[in-house]
Amino acid sequence: MRLLAVGDLNVDIILYVSGIPKEGGEEHARDLSISPGGSAANVAVAFRRLGGESWFYGSVGNDVFGNWLIELLEDVGVNTEFVSRRDRTTGTMVILSTERDRTIIGFRGANEMLVYPREEMWDRGFDAVFVSGYSFLGENLSRILKLLESASERGVKVYVDASGVFAHKGLDLLKQTGMRIHGLLMNEVEAQEFFRGGDPGNYLWLADEIVVKMGSKGSVVYHEGGSTYVKAFPVDTVVDTTGAGDVFDAAYIFASFSGLGYKERLLFANASAAIKITRKGGWSSPRLEEVLEFLRSKGVEISLNK
């Protein structure tokens, strides 16, 4: 299984706090971590750790952070041949993480300067392309649309996560382009905004599968045969929810290419996200055997096609 993950690669400065202070207020963090992140990079890493092959397509700055992030991707086993260097600061996120959720202040920096895709990249034989919704913003839009057009022409399945602000404009944008994608993923809040409060099941003209992540309430996928819902797996202690949705995305895509049905895909993705939130950092995703062992401990047996 080969995945091209397209989007942001950041430095995450995570402050673990009891609550989010009001404007002008103050809150002391109980812990701090500086770690790699970025939605698409998180997906690339999680997919690789599960056993798939990952390539990352994005931009970093000509700075120390850029060097560090590329080295870390390569250490995990993610291919970085399509990472470009730009004369701008590497993307940086300041994340306030509580036991319930996280609040993000972001500087996208070099992430806003993607290069146009090269034709030779398709020689790698990708099975799927994952694109974070942030990549549709600003000047990157024309480059992303070109990449997705090329993927579609080659029969490569496209998965898009309607991240953050893209949820507000994503429906109109995809409608205008006339583009139909394979998988559209988002959280519950993003779904409300993306579909204007409508039923996601009524928008299958836009994507073959629409997946809504609902945190502790579980997840649901809308598909041609209806919808499939699976409860979340409770965990004893939530350490850090940063990147949990990205780990879910990677696991869902991995499970899809492993021959699993809709229910099993959601079980596998829910389990992967449940393990991740017990660990710090966006790249603390589980390996395949950890997920399967977690599922077995819950009385769930899953058989993947390898």
URBEL-V806919 format. One record per pair of residues at least 12 apart in sequence whose C-alpha atoms are under 8 Angstrom apart, sorted by sequence separation. I is the first residue (numbers start at 1). J is the second residue. D is the distance in Angstrom with one decimal. If there is no record, write none. Layout:
[[I/J/D] [I/J/D]]
//
This chain:
[[17/29/4.6] [18/30/7.9] [44/56/6.4] [93/105/5.9] [94/106/6.2] [209/221/6.6] [210/222/5.1] [218/230/5.7] [219/231/6.6] [273/285/7.9] [16/29/5.3] [17/30/5.9] [93/106/4.4] [209/222/5.7] [210/223/6.8] [218/231/4.2] [219/232/7.1] [252/265/5.5] [255/268/6.9] [272/285/7.3] [15/29/5.8] [16/30/5.7] [17/31/7.6] [92/106/6.1] [93/107/6.1] [209/223/5.0] [217/231/6.0] [218/232/3.9] [251/265/7.8] [252/266/6.6] [255/269/7.8] [272/286/6.4] [15/30/7.7] [16/31/5.2] [41/56/6.7] [91/106/7.8] [92/107/5.2] [93/108/7.9] [208/223/6.3] [209/224/7.8] [216/231/7.9] [217/232/5.7] [218/233/7.7] [15/31/6.1] [16/32/6.2] [40/56/7.7] [91/107/5.6] [92/108/6.4] [208/224/7.2] [216/232/5.6] [252/268/7.0] [275/291/7.7] [15/32/4.8] [91/108/4.4] [92/109/7.4] [215/232/7.1] [216/233/7.6] [251/268/6.6] [252/269/5.1] [14/32/5.7] [15/33/6.8] [90/108/7.5] [91/109/4.6] [204/222/7.7] [216/234/7.2] [251/269/4.8] [13/32/7.4] [14/33/5.2] [66/85/8.0] [90/109/5.5] [91/110/5.9] [204/223/7.0] [250/269/7.8] [272/291/5.8] [13/33/6.0] [14/34/6.3] [89/109/5.3] [90/110/5.2] [91/111/6.1] [204/224/7.4] [249/269/7.2] [271/291/6.2] [12/33/7.9] [13/34/4.6] [14/35/7.8] [88/109/6.1] [89/110/5.9] [90/111/7.3] [160/181/7.7] [191/212/6.9] [201/222/5.5] [248/269/4.7] [251/272/6.6] [12/34/5.7] [13/35/6.6] [56/78/6.8] [88/110/5.3] [129/151/7.5] [159/181/6.7] [162/184/7.2] [168/190/7.9] [200/222/7.1] [201/223/7.3] [247/269/7.6] [248/270/6.4] [11/34/7.0] [12/35/5.2] [54/77/7.7] [55/78/5.6] [56/79/6.3] [57/80/7.4] [60/83/7.3] [62/85/5.8] [87/110/7.5] [112/135/7.7] [158/181/5.5] [159/182/5.9] [160/183/6.3] [161/184/5.9] [162/185/6.3] [163/186/6.7] [167/190/5.5] [171/194/6.0] [184/207/6.3] [268/291/7.2] [271/294/7.0] [11/35/5.9] [12/36/5.6] [54/78/5.1] [55/79/4.6] [56/80/5.7] [58/82/6.8] [59/83/5.4] [60/84/6.4] [61/85/5.5] [62/86/6.0] [66/90/5.9] [86/110/6.1] [157/181/7.3] [158/182/5.3] [159/183/4.4] [160/184/5.0] [161/185/4.6] [162/186/5.3] [167/191/7.3] [170/194/6.5] [171/195/7.0] [183/207/5.8] [188/212/5.9] [248/272/6.3] [271/295/6.7] [11/36/4.8] [12/37/5.5] [53/78/7.3] [54/79/6.2] [55/80/6.2] [56/81/7.8] [57/82/4.9] [58/83/5.0] [59/84/4.7] [60/85/5.3] [61/86/4.9] [62/87/6.0] [65/90/6.4] [112/137/7.9] [157/182/5.8] [158/183/6.4] [159/184/5.8] [160/185/6.2] [161/186/5.5] [168/193/5.8] [169/194/7.2] [180/205/7.3] [181/206/6.6] [182/207/5.1] [183/208/6.0] [184/209/6.3] [185/210/5.9] [186/211/6.4] [187/212/5.3] [188/213/5.9] [201/226/7.5] [247/272/6.6] [248/273/5.3] [10/36/6.0] [11/37/5.7] [12/38/7.8] [55/81/7.7] [56/82/6.4] [57/83/5.3] [58/84/6.4] [59/85/5.7] [60/86/6.1] [61/87/5.8] [62/88/7.0] [63/89/6.9] [112/138/7.2] [113/139/7.4] [114/140/6.0] [117/143/7.0] [157/183/7.9] [159/185/7.4] [164/190/6.9] [167/193/6.0] [168/194/5.6] [180/206/5.1] [181/207/4.8] [182/208/4.8] [183/209/4.8] [184/210/4.8] [185/211/4.7] [186/212/5.2] [187/213/4.4] [188/214/5.3] [201/227/7.5] [247/273/5.8] [9/36/7.5] [10/37/4.9] [11/38/7.6] [49/76/7.6] [55/82/7.5] [56/83/6.6] [59/86/6.6] [61/88/5.1] [62/89/7.2] [63/90/7.1] [86/113/7.2] [112/139/7.1] [113/140/6.6] [116/143/5.3] [129/156/6.9] [131/158/7.7] [133/160/6.5] [163/190/7.3] [167/194/4.7] [179/206/7.4] [180/207/5.5] [181/208/6.8] [182/209/6.2] [183/210/5.9] [184/211/6.2] [185/212/6.0] [186/213/6.1] [187/214/5.9] [268/295/7.7] [9/37/5.9] [10/38/4.9] [45/73/7.3] [48/76/7.5] [60/88/7.7] [61/89/4.8] [62/90/7.6] [112/140/6.4] [115/143/7.1] [128/156/5.3] [129/157/6.3] [130/158/6.1] [131/159/6.3] [132/160/5.9] [133/161/5.5] [134/162/7.9] [162/190/7.0] [180/208/8.0] [183/211/7.5] [185/213/7.6] [187/215/7.9] [245/273/6.9] [9/38/4.5] [48/77/6.8] [60/89/7.3] [61/90/4.4] [114/143/7.3] [117/146/7.6] [127/156/5.5] [128/157/4.6] [129/158/4.9] [130/159/4.7] [131/160/4.9] [132/161/5.1] [133/162/4.7] [134/163/6.1] [137/166/7.3] [244/273/5.1] [247/276/7.4] [8/38/4.8] [9/39/7.4] [48/78/6.7] [60/90/4.9] [61/91/7.9] [84/114/7.6] [116/146/7.9] [117/147/6.1] [126/156/6.7] [127/157/6.5] [128/158/5.8] [129/159/6.1] [130/160/5.8] [131/161/6.5] [132/162/6.7] [133/163/4.7] [134/164/7.2] [136/166/7.2] [244/274/7.8] [7/38/7.6] [8/39/6.1] [9/40/7.0] [45/76/6.8] [59/90/8.0] [60/91/7.1] [84/115/7.3] [116/147/7.9] [128/159/7.3] [130/161/7.8] [132/163/6.2] [133/164/7.3] [134/165/7.3] [175/206/7.7] [7/39/7.1] [8/40/5.6] [9/41/5.5] [45/77/8.0] [133/165/7.9] [134/166/6.2] [162/194/7.9] [174/206/7.7] [213/245/7.4] [244/276/6.1] [7/40/5.0] [8/41/6.4] [36/69/6.4] [45/78/6.6] [133/166/5.4] [230/263/6.8] [243/276/8.0] [244/277/6.3] [6/40/5.7] [7/41/7.2] [44/78/6.8] [133/167/7.7] [228/262/6.7] [229/263/7.2] [5/40/5.5] [6/41/7.8] [228/263/6.3] [241/276/7.5] [242/277/7.5] [5/41/6.9] [36/72/7.9] [230/266/6.3] [240/276/7.9] [241/277/4.9] [133/170/8.0] [229/266/7.8] [230/267/6.6] [233/270/6.7] [240/277/5.0] [5/43/6.8] [232/270/5.9] [233/271/6.5] [239/277/5.8] [240/278/6.4] [242/280/7.8] [243/281/7.4] [244/282/7.3] [247/285/6.4] [264/302/7.1] [5/44/5.6] [232/271/7.7] [235/274/6.7] [238/277/5.6] [239/278/4.8] [240/279/6.0] [242/281/6.3] [243/282/4.4] [4/44/7.5] [234/274/7.2] [238/278/5.2] [239/279/5.7] [240/280/5.3] [242/282/5.4] [243/283/7.4] [3/44/7.4] [221/262/7.2] [233/274/6.3] [237/278/6.3] [238/279/8.0] [239/280/6.3] [240/281/6.9] [232/274/7.8] [235/278/7.6] [260/303/7.9] [3/47/7.8] [260/304/6.8] [221/266/7.9] [259/304/6.4] [220/266/7.4] [258/304/5.2] [259/305/5.7] [219/266/6.7] [258/305/4.8] [61/109/7.8] [258/306/6.4] [3/52/7.5] [5/54/7.2] [9/58/6.9] [61/110/5.6] [255/304/7.5] [2/52/6.2] [3/53/6.2] [4/54/6.0] [5/55/6.2] [6/56/6.1] [7/57/6.6] [8/58/6.3] [9/59/7.2] [60/110/5.1] [1/52/5.2] [2/53/4.7] [3/54/5.0] [4/55/4.8] [5/56/5.0] [6/57/4.8] [7/58/5.5] [8/59/7.5] [9/60/7.0] [59/110/5.6] [60/111/6.5] [219/270/7.5] [1/53/6.0] [2/54/5.9] [3/55/6.3] [4/56/5.9] [5/57/6.1] [6/58/6.1] [59/111/5.3] [218/270/7.0] [2/55/7.8] [4/57/6.9] [58/111/6.6] [59/112/7.9] [11/65/7.1] [59/113/6.6] [59/114/5.8] [58/114/5.9] [59/115/7.9] [58/115/7.9] [11/69/7.7] [187/245/7.7] [10/69/7.7] [9/69/7.6] [185/249/7.3] [20/96/7.2] [20/98/7.9] [11/90/7.6] [13/92/7.6] [15/94/7.7] [17/96/6.5] [19/98/6.2] [10/90/6.6] [11/91/6.4] [12/92/6.0] [13/93/6.1] [14/94/6.0] [15/95/6.1] [16/96/6.1] [17/97/5.9] [18/98/5.6] [9/90/8.0] [10/91/4.6] [11/92/4.8] [12/93/4.8] [13/94/4.8] [14/95/4.7] [15/96/5.0] [16/97/4.8] [17/98/5.4] [18/99/7.4] [9/91/6.6] [10/92/5.1] [11/93/6.2] [12/94/6.1] [13/95/6.1] [14/96/6.0] [15/97/6.0] [16/98/6.0] [8/91/7.6] [10/93/6.7] [12/95/6.9] [14/97/6.8] [20/103/7.9] [161/249/7.9] [40/130/7.3] [40/131/6.7] [40/132/5.8] [39/132/6.4] [10/108/7.8] [8/108/7.7] [9/111/6.9] [8/111/5.4] [7/111/7.1] [4/126/6.6] [2/125/7.1] [3/126/5.7] [6/129/7.3] [2/126/4.8] [3/127/6.1] [4/128/6.4] [5/129/5.9] [6/130/6.0] [7/131/6.1] [8/132/7.6] [1/126/7.6] [2/127/5.2] [3/128/5.1] [4/129/4.8] [5/130/4.7] [6/131/4.8] [7/132/5.5] [1/127/6.3] [2/128/6.7] [3/129/5.8] [4/130/6.2] [5/131/6.1] [6/132/6.6] [8/134/7.6] [3/130/7.2] [7/134/7.1] [8/135/7.4] [7/135/5.4] [6/135/7.6] [100/238/7.9] [99/238/5.9] [102/241/7.0] [99/239/6.6] [101/241/6.3] [102/242/6.9] [99/240/7.0] [100/241/8.0] [98/240/7.5] [99/241/7.9] [97/240/6.6] [97/241/7.4] [97/242/7.5] [46/246/7.9] [47/247/7.9] [42/243/6.6] [46/247/5.7] [50/251/7.6] [52/254/7.2] [43/246/5.3] [47/250/5.1] [39/243/7.0] [42/246/6.0] [43/247/6.0] [46/250/5.9] [47/251/6.6] [50/254/7.7] [42/247/6.8] [46/251/7.4] [37/243/7.8] [40/246/7.5] [43/249/6.8] [44/250/7.3] [39/246/6.0] [43/250/5.1] [47/254/6.6] [49/285/7.2] [50/286/7.0] [51/287/7.5] [46/283/7.0] [49/286/6.7] [50/287/4.8] [51/288/6.7] [45/283/6.5] [49/287/5.0] [50/288/4.5] [46/285/5.4] [49/288/7.1] [42/282/6.1] [45/285/7.7] [46/286/7.2] [42/283/5.8] [37/281/7.7] [38/282/7.9] [36/281/7.6] [37/282/5.5] [35/281/6.2] [36/282/6.9] [37/283/6.8] [35/282/7.5] [36/283/6.9] [33/281/7.6] [1/254/7.7] [1/257/7.0] [14/281/7.9]]
//
